């Protein structure tokens, strides 16, 4: 347990008083990735707070202008009393943008992410919201208000012990009214999560909404409402995420 505490703490404490610059590529809506990647020599740190005293911390690093990697770790009951229920292993992420956005063409990125969201179910060896696994995503931005981003992708999760191995589809949008406020929408069709409706999804998919406040070039707060369709045995949940951007 001591090792796990050190791992989680190191994710949160690896910042320094470095000169900040704005990073405009959003790499995540709520749970859904976009085609954005971190710039070379930059990093981000994020902390997600969810139900049952859950915390999930993550760090991402831009290796090249097109390639980034990341690591995450967390668990339930970290806030509160009683025994902490750690995730079984850290989540790993890799992401490479093969096509840059142009006037007509969207940006296209291929990636892998083993980090799911919500509680981990030991019986089915999966998270409430399955990890994205192997995925491809396209993103296109338009000059509407400050910015309108449209995103869509497909993925294959490696969490298949529930005997649901279908290829999945997800889509989303984000609308920035100014440099500070961004509204986020995403819909995961959850085609790989409709076989165990008593515990997980039943076919309606996962609809999530969020609002993000960037009160500086390097720090943001995001409040999210998740599973608005109450898919399967789920219910609407509230999550809070804070993120920090910096250059080495």
N, C-alpha and C positions, 0 to 999 in steps of 0.2 A: 504494500500500500504506500510505503514511503516513496518508492520509485515513481509511482503514479502521481503522487502529489507534486514531486519535483518536476515531472514532465509537464503537468498542467501549469504550474507556476512559471516555468521557463518560457512558455509561450507568451505569457502576459508581461514578462519583465525584460524582454530583449529589445526594448527601445532605448534611445539615448537622446541627448539634446542636440539633434542634428538640424541643419537648415532644411525647412520644408518647402516643397513646391507642389502645385495642384496636380492631381491625377484625375483626368476627366473620364477615363474609360471605366464604366461600371462593369464589374466582373460577375456580379450576382444580383438577381432581383430579390427574391426571398429565399427559396430553396433552389431555384432554377438558375443554371449558369447562362451567361451571355457569351458572345464571341470576344469580349474584351479580355486583355491580358495586362499584367503589370509591365511597366517600362523596365528596361535594363537598369540594374542598380537600385531598384526601389523595392520596398516591401510593405505589406500591410498586416495588421493584427486586428482580429475581431473576437468579440465575446458575445455569445448568444445565451440569453436566459429564457428557459422554458418551464413547463409545468413540473410539479413534484420536486421543486428545488433544484432543477436541472441547470447545468452550465456546460457550454461547449466553447472551447477556445481554439483559435486557429491562427496560423501565420502563413503568409504566402510571400514568395520571393521571385522577382523578375530576373531571369538568367540572361536572356537575350531580348531584343525588342519584340519577339514573337513567342517566346517560350517562358513559362513560369512553372514553379512547383510549390507544393504546400503540404502542411501537416496540421492535424487537428486532434484534439482529445478532450474528453469530458465524461459526464455521467449524471445520474439522478441523485437527489437528496444531498447534494453538496452544500446547499443552503438549508439550514434547519438542523434538526437533531436526528439521532439514529445513525445507522451504518450507511456509508456511501455506497451506491451501486454504480461502480465504474463501468464504462464501456469496455468490451473485451479486448480491444486493441485500438491503437491510434488510427485515424483515417489519413490516407495519403492522396495527393492530388497531383496531376500533371496535365498541362494544357499547352497546345501549340496552335497558333493561328497560321493557316496555310494560305488564305486569301485575304488581302486587305480590302476594306470597304472602298468602293468607287462610286461614281455618280449613279450607275445603274446596279452594279453588283453589291450584294451584302458582304460583310466580313464572314468568313467561315473558319471555325475552329474545331479541332478534334481534341478530346480530352478523356481523362479517367479520374474518377473520384469514388473512393471506397467509403466515404463518410455519409451515413444516413442521418435522419433527424428524428427527434423525439426519443422515447424510451426504447431500449434494446430488449427484444423478446428472445430469451435463451432457447425456448422450445422450438421456435422456427428459425433461429439464427438470423434475425433480421431486425431492422429498426421499424418503428411505426410508419415512417416515411422512408421507403427503401433508398439506399444509396444510388446515385446516378449510374455508377459503373462506367462502362465505355459509352461515350456519347459523341455526337456531332451537333453543332448548333450554328445557326446563321443569325446575324444581327444587321439591321439597317436603321440609320438615323435620319431624321428629317427636321428641317428648321421650322418647327411648329411650336409657338411660344418660345421658351428657351431651347428645348429639344424634345423630340418624340422618338423613342426607340422601339422598334418592333423586333421580336425575337421568336425563334422557333427551332425545335430540334427533335432528335430521336435518341434513344438510349437503350442499352441492355444492361440490366442490373445483375450482379453476380450473387445476389441474395435470392436463391431459388429453392431453398428447403421447403417452401410452402407449395411447391409443384406448380408455380406460376412463372413461366419462363418467356412470356411474350415480349416482343419488341414494343417499346413504349414511345409515346409522342407527348411533347410538352410545348407550350407556347406562352408568350407573355408580352407585356408592354410597360414602358416607364415614360412618364411625362414630367418634365421639369418646367415649372412656371418661371423660375429664376435660378440664380446660382445657389440658393439655399434650400428650396423645397422641391422634393421629387415624390410623385405618386407612382406606386408600383402595383401591377396586376399580373398574376400568373395563373395558368390552368394546366395542371398535370392530368392527362387523360387516364393515367394509372391502369393501362391495359395489362400491366404485369402485377396487378394487385386487386383482383376481383374473384379469387377462388375461396377465400376464407372470410366471408362477410360478417361472421359472428365476432371475429376479433379484429379484422382489418377492413379493407375496402370492399365495396359491393358493386362497383361499376360506374358510380356517378363521377368519379374523378375528384381531384383536390383543387379547390378554388381558394386562392389566397390573395389578400389585399394588404398593402402597407403604405406608410407615409414616412419619408426620410427627411431629416433636417441636417444639413451640412453647415454648422455654425463657424467653420473655418475651412481653409483649403485642405486640411489634413485630418479632420475629425468629424464624424457623423453619428447621429442617433437614428434608429429606425424602430418604429412600432408596427407590429404585424397582427392581423387577424387571419387565422389559418383554418382550413377545412370548413368554409362557409356553407358547403352543401351537406355537411355532416355525413360524409361518405361512410357507409357500413356502420360499424360500431363506434365511429368517431363522433366528436362534438367540436364545436367552435372553440379554439384555443387562442390565447394571447401570448405573443412573444416579444421580446425586446432585444435589440442588437446594437452594439456600439462598435465602431471601427476607427482605425487610425492608419494614416498613410505617411510614408517617409522615404527619404533617399539615404543610401549608405554614404 
